Amino acid sequence: MLIISYSSLRGGVSVATERGETSRSVLLIQKARPSDSGNYQCNPSNARTANVTVHVLNG
């Protein structure tokens, strides 16, 4: 499980949240690189946990 650090020197990592009847958050990773690959988890206090596995490939 990867822990997102918004204060790391890497920079370019943020979350955009749209609030409404159904809220939605999006994790943005600018200039993604293979080291950003891994299992990401969203664990909101008022909903079920969601997981996704991300593979960043050299292209």
KOLTIZA-12302 format. One line per 3 residues: number of its first residue (from 1); their letters; for each residue x, y, z of N, C-alpha, C. Coordinates in nm, 4 decimals. Last residue first. Layout:
N
NUM	a	X,Y,Z,X,Y,Z,X,Y,Z | ...
***
This chain:
59
59	gnl	0.6908,0.4471,-2.2012,0.6298,0.4451,-2.3317,0.7064,0.5281,-2.4251 | 0.6867,0.2507,-1.9145,0.7665,0.3393,-1.9999,0.7079,0.3343,-2.1381 | 0.3925,0.2434,-1.7118,0.4838,0.1793,-1.8051,0.5651,0.2843,-1.8783
56	vhv	0.2477,0.1971,-1.4087,0.3023,0.3028,-1.4952,0.4107,0.2382,-1.5798 | -0.0345,0.0658,-1.2820,0.0904,0.0239,-1.3480,0.1340,0.1396,-1.4375 | -0.2227,0.0438,-0.9877,-0.1765,0.1298,-1.0972,-0.0443,0.0755,-1.1490
53	tvn	-0.5082,-0.0871,-0.8492,-0.3671,-0.1131,-0.8754,-0.3274,-0.0363,-1.0004 | -0.7307,0.0386,-0.6047,-0.6954,0.0279,-0.7458,-0.5457,-0.0011,-0.7543 | -1.0086,0.0329,-0.3784,-0.8689,0.0038,-0.4112,-0.8502,0.0012,-0.5618
50	atr	-1.2139,0.1891,-0.1346,-1.1941,0.1510,-0.2744,-1.0445,0.1335,-0.2991 | -1.4333,0.1480,0.1437,-1.2977,0.1643,0.0916,-1.2922,0.1187,-0.0533 | -1.7556,0.3042,0.1683,-1.6678,0.1872,0.1619,-1.5317,0.2240,0.1042
47	ans	-1.7979,0.6086,0.3662,-1.8269,0.5180,0.2540,-1.7306,0.4006,0.2579 | -1.7117,0.8000,0.5447,-1.8561,0.7779,0.5321,-1.8942,0.6863,0.4154 | -1.4401,0.8332,0.5425,-1.5020,0.8016,0.6715,-1.6493,0.7633,0.6581
44	pnc	-1.2596,0.6699,0.2727,-1.3406,0.7784,0.3289,-1.4085,0.7354,0.4585 | -0.9969,0.5680,0.1498,-1.0647,0.5200,0.2697,-1.1455,0.6326,0.3333 | -0.8488,0.4422,-0.1310,-0.9246,0.5564,-0.0812,-1.0095,0.5050,0.0339
41	qyn	-0.5321,0.3216,-0.2284,-0.6564,0.2980,-0.1561,-0.7172,0.4309,-0.1136 | -0.3214,0.1643,-0.4673,-0.3699,0.2866,-0.4052,-0.5057,0.2587,-0.3432 | -0.0447,-0.0216,-0.5350,-0.1822,-0.0330,-0.4912,-0.2209,0.0947,-0.4176
38	gsd	0.1683,0.0887,-0.8106,0.1388,0.0224,-0.6841,-0.0093,0.0182,-0.6559 | 0.3932,0.3271,-0.9549,0.3096,0.2078,-0.9661,0.2839,0.1496,-0.8278 | 0.5815,0.5193,-0.9318,0.4487,0.5538,-0.8812,0.3513,0.4369,-0.8918
35	spr	0.8013,0.4257,-1.0661,0.8046,0.4159,-0.9192,0.6717,0.4572,-0.8553 | 0.7448,0.4947,-1.3361,0.7257,0.3566,-1.2882,0.7263,0.3428,-1.1358 | 0.5715,0.8123,-1.3119,0.6870,0.7301,-1.3486,0.6674,0.5905,-1.2901
32	akq	0.3834,1.0987,-1.4131,0.3915,0.9677,-1.3473,0.5102,0.8887,-1.4000 | 0.3367,1.3778,-1.4350,0.4637,1.3176,-1.4773,0.4865,1.1841,-1.4063 | 0.1089,1.4028,-1.1636,0.1703,1.4603,-1.2827,0.3049,1.3942,-1.3087
29	ill	-0.1575,1.2542,-1.0499,-0.0124,1.2356,-1.0391,0.0484,1.2858,-1.1691 | -0.4492,1.2973,-0.8715,-0.3745,1.3436,-0.9884,-0.2256,1.3265,-0.9621 | -0.7377,1.1359,-0.7752,-0.5953,1.1512,-0.7448,-0.5231,1.1873,-0.8737
26	vsr	-1.0534,1.2636,-0.7159,-0.9635,1.2122,-0.8185,-0.8203,1.2395,-0.7742 | -1.3713,1.2099,-0.5657,-1.2339,1.2578,-0.5566,-1.1496,1.1898,-0.6628 | -1.7074,1.3055,-0.5303,-1.6095,1.2275,-0.6062,-1.4736,1.2916,-0.5891
23	ste	-2.0403,1.2767,-0.3934,-1.9076,1.3383,-0.4006,-1.8107,1.2453,-0.4718 | -2.3604,1.3287,-0.4677,-2.2613,1.2224,-0.4763,-2.1258,1.2899,-0.4929 | -2.4432,1.5832,-0.4081,-2.5232,1.4702,-0.3593,-2.4395,1.3431,-0.3626
20	gre	-2.1103,1.7159,-0.3683,-2.2492,1.7275,-0.4095,-2.3282,1.6134,-0.3491 | -1.7799,1.8049,-0.4610,-1.8787,1.7762,-0.3568,-2.0193,1.8000,-0.4100 | -1.4958,1.6853,-0.5952,-1.6212,1.7482,-0.6347,-1.7251,1.7083,-0.5307
17	tav	-1.1525,1.7228,-0.5442,-1.2777,1.6697,-0.4915,-1.3951,1.7532,-0.5408 | -0.8333,1.6206,-0.6319,-0.9413,1.7125,-0.6657,-1.0715,1.6484,-0.6207 | -0.5146,1.5955,-0.4962,-0.6475,1.5347,-0.5017,-0.7477,1.6447,-0.5330
14	svg	-0.1759,1.5601,-0.6218,-0.2860,1.6331,-0.5594,-0.4153,1.5528,-0.5718 | 0.1579,1.5914,-0.6977,0.0566,1.4969,-0.6507,-0.0510,1.5769,-0.5779 | 0.3741,1.7550,-0.7622,0.2873,1.7096,-0.8692,0.1823,1.6089,-0.8289
11	grl	0.6576,1.6458,-0.5562,0.5608,1.7418,-0.6085,0.4709,1.6792,-0.7136 | 0.8893,1.5395,-0.4339,0.8497,1.4974,-0.5675,0.7567,1.5991,-0.6309 | 0.9177,1.6121,-0.1723,0.9920,1.6907,-0.2704,0.9513,1.6557,-0.4134
8	ssy	0.5959,1.5949,-0.0076,0.7232,1.5389,-0.0503,0.7890,1.6296,-0.1544 | 0.3479,1.6636,0.0836,0.4560,1.7573,0.1126,0.5924,1.7048,0.0681 | 0.1726,1.4624,0.0391,0.1528,1.5841,-0.0399,0.2656,1.6844,-0.0183
5	sii	0.2191,1.1365,0.0112,0.2717,1.2484,0.0880,0.2621,1.3730,0.0015 | 0.0377,0.8440,0.0265,0.0578,0.9672,-0.0496,0.1080,1.0757,0.0449 | 0.1545,0.5232,0.0558,0.1061,0.6370,0.1331,0.1382,0.7623,0.0530
2	lm	0.0624,0.2163,-0.0899,0.1402,0.3387,-0.0976,0.0739,0.4475,-0.0145 | 0.0843,-0.1168,0.0000,0.0000,0.0000,0.0000,0.0891,0.1233,0.0000
***
